Every structure is written in C-alpha cells, then in structure tokens.
C-alpha cells in the first residue's frame, strides 16, 4: 500500500486554502471552527478526532466553491502552566511556548486544511491587549461590576479555589479544609442577558437539543412569588421566595441562610458560631450544599402563617438555604420538597401533605411527593390542581399585599477574578483617593512581568516587588494595579472574532470582517463545553453588540456539533 505523505498534502492545502479568501469578502462564505486546544503538551486522540471532523467539513465546503475560513490557535493561559512551571522551575511562558511548538508540529503532520497564517495564541500580548480593551468597553457600558461574594478559600495556598478544585471539602493541592470567605471580585454582568440568552436558544436550530436543554437548565428560569411572613412581637417581616405557593398550607417551618440579615442577631451565641463553622466547611457549590447533611440551628424567632389564624412557624437557620438565590429564605414544606422532608425528619417537624395524586391522604409518606395531584388540607385551595392552586394563591397573595409574583434566574453573574499569575491582567487601577478606574487604553497591553516568584504562597502578581505600583495617567495620582487576572474562559469567549482579523493591531477585530465571516457556520468541539464556554461566548457577542452598533450578530455559532469524549480504557490506565 502506498504511504500517504501528509506533509505534502498539508503544504498543498496551505497554498490553496483560505489565506487567499480571507480578504476576499465577496461570495459565499463558510467559517469552520473547532474549539482551539489548550497547549498541554502533546496532541491527544480527542484533538485528532475533533480536528479531522473540521478538516472534512472545511475541504468539502471549499470544493463546493465557498470562501472558507478554517483557522487554528491556542488557548494558552491557565493554571497547568503555572503548576508545571512551579514543579520544574521553568517560566510558564517557556513551558507554554514549548508545548505550542510540539503540538503545532504534530497537527501539521496530520495534513489538516488549516490556515496557519491566521494562528493566534491567547497568552500573546497582541491578543490579550485587545481583551483588555474589550474589558474596558464592557466596563464603560456597565457590563462589569465589583461585588463581594463568598469564595472557596484555601488557607494554606492563600488563594481562591475554583469549585472543581475543592475535593470533599479540601483543597486539591494543599489538602487543607477549604473555608468560605467573602472577597471582593470582578464580575461580568451576564445576568443582564438572562432572558435574552434563554430566548436566543430558540433561534439555534443547528444546535443539538441536549445542549440547548443544558443551557436552558443552567439559566434556570423560575416563576413564583415572594411571600412576606409577619414576625411575632416585631414590626419586621421575613420575605421568602417560592415556586410552590400552592403548598403554603403544608408549611411547617421557615429556614433562612447563615448569611441572612436575621442570622446576625445570633452572632454572639456560641452554639450558633459552632454551627456556622460547620456550615463554612461545606464548600460553596450548589451541589455540595445540596448533598451535604441537612443542618439547622433553631432560633427563637417565630412567624405567623399568612392564611391560618393562630398558626405559627419556627424559624431555623439552615445550611441548605443559599444566600444568593431569591431572598435567602424559604418556607419549608416537608411533604413536597425532599430537602425539607429530610430536615423535618431530623428536627421532628410536622409533615403536612397538601397535594395528593389520588386526592386522598397518604398515611406514611416515605419521601416528598413532587408530582401532580389535587390539593388537600388547604382550605380554599382544596380540590384544585397544582396549576390552578398556584394561580389562585398568587392572586390572593397579591390582593392581600402579602407579596408579589416574581421570576428568578438561577444564572449568576460571571466571576472573572482569579488570584493567578498566568492569565490576562485586569486593566484596572486603584487610586490613593479610593477611586477605582480602568487604565487608559493608550497604556495597553498591561503586560505580565517576566520575573515572578511562583514558589511562595498567595497571588504572585500581588507579591511582585514593583509590578503593581503605577500612576494614573489622567490625574497623575499614585495607583496600585489590580493583581488578579481574568478567568481563562474570557480568553475563549471571543477568539472566534479575532480569527476574522487576526493581525489587526488597532482593534480586537474589524467589524466588517466580523460581519462577513460571522457567525461561525460550523463549530465543533467537546460536549464538556456545552454550558460555560458556549454560554460565555453567547454573552460576549451580546455585550460586544451593545458596545458596537455596527455588529450584526448576537449568536456566535450557527451550527454546533459536539463530539463525545475519547476515553477508551487504554488511555485511562
Ligand atoms: C416552598 C416550597 C414547597 C418549595 C415545595 C418547593 C417545594 P427553583 O425551582 O430552583 O427556583 N428556595 C427558594 N430560595 C432558596 C434559597 N435561597 N436556597 C435554597 N432553596 C431556596 O426552586 C425554588 C424553590 O427552592 C422554592 O420553592 C424554595 O422552596 C426553594 F413543596 O418554597 B419552595
């Protein structure tokens, strides 16, 4: 059998491929893109599979007369470089560039129809300069904010950990018990687009249904209402959010978050402090909170039931109530919510059934019943279906001024601050007078220093002797640079736009180029990016469109193909 010489094929394609068509913006276009790789060391089978699929699509379209854009680049910032550099006493840059060299050579050997002339790398200052520019544009449009939030804090590493770096409540590297700590962090205000990101999914017939469903669930639209409970012997009210107001007659307790305002009243009580410490060991992910054993602290606060005279409900502080969702407070209905059921069993609270499948009472509920049925034990709601009961009770709640209808989204603003070295510096400075301002665009890029000590604990940029010291260009005041870097998901949220004008020195991309090539006609990549990367990219397009009226599109990827993961056991063991 004749051996195929891939390098010859690759050279041939390189010659006839997209370089000539890139600047020829007439005629039919086809933008074929595969998720760009992280330069981890060597190409693996997952890459080969992904890039072969893209290669086939790109050639096919090219042979059918399309102008084809088929670029490749490197998602080259990230923690592995920092860790490898630390263990081998190298610079993250050298480690990364070395890997890029190896992997590029390997990819070229495959003879893929990639236009290497368009190559970009996110750790290159010619790339991240423009990212800093986009950050400033977003900041000026009110799409960036600074907020205090709870983070996973590794007390040994003196650093914030991502959720996936917390394993059984311990830091993945230090094995220290991770704490919940409040820190000021930068956010992209992705929640400003919650509804739009949700509705936009309907305009994507070329996406797999399962990916759209995952995004939909992640955005998590919840329709419900607030209910204000009167607190006994107090003028104050306690507001809860519920999606099941129909179960109000089954309420047997109220639970509030450890961080709720009312919880502060107990801050001097030793038992509460002990309880709080227990809770802080739980990690901050919703999953960790949901799976943790239900813990409660009984307060002396009692509220009145809004529809039953003389009935009161005890108020607990509970570990499963999140502060950053709804009002940080719930009414517990054990018969119809499993968390409440577990809690009620543990603290011996009444379990009152109010929805029944057959319309009859079930004597011994073994678990919460969350299905459809008819209302029972519920005064004026008796006999109604769940849907009817919801409508009736919300009307009543609004009429009696007990609360209002409300729509919530589970989606949270995107926390983009990382206490890491190998990432894009956040172009913000803190002035002596306390003001926080973006750096002047003329000063970009804010480059990473070459001489950094990665071996001591804490944030390397913070520890650098001089890097953070600067002056404000406008006022001449001394200033300190932000020492956090951007989450690397930011780097991959707009690279597809950079490929449309990869050599543009003045702007992240030329909007005319982008309007010709975008949206990506075929995007190909791993299913593991179904939620975050794709959602962040959809947010970026919307944010960019908000900053630039000339941008025509708000969906980045017209057709999406998600390949599975290559995980034959040979590669596992
Ligand atoms: C009473 C109730 C009865 C509830 C019932 C459910 C079932 P989704 O769909 O996710 O929006 N909840 C509200 N705020 C919460 C918070 N900060 N932390 C933890 N749980 C919270 O869920 C809404 C439901 O989650 C709400 O409806 C509330 O419990 C709980 F049979 O209210 B429900």
Boltz pocket constraint, residues with backbone or C-beta under 6 A from the ligand:
constraints:
  - pocket:
      binder: B
      contacts: [[A, 220], [A, 222], [A, 241], [A, 242], [A, 243], [A, 244], [A, 245], [A, 247], [A, 320], [A, 321], [A, 322], [A, 323], [A, 324], [A, 325], [A, 326], [A, 327], [A, 328], [A, 329], [A, 330], [A, 331], [A, 332], [A, 333], [A, 335], [A, 336], [A, 337], [A, 408]]
      max_distance: 6.0
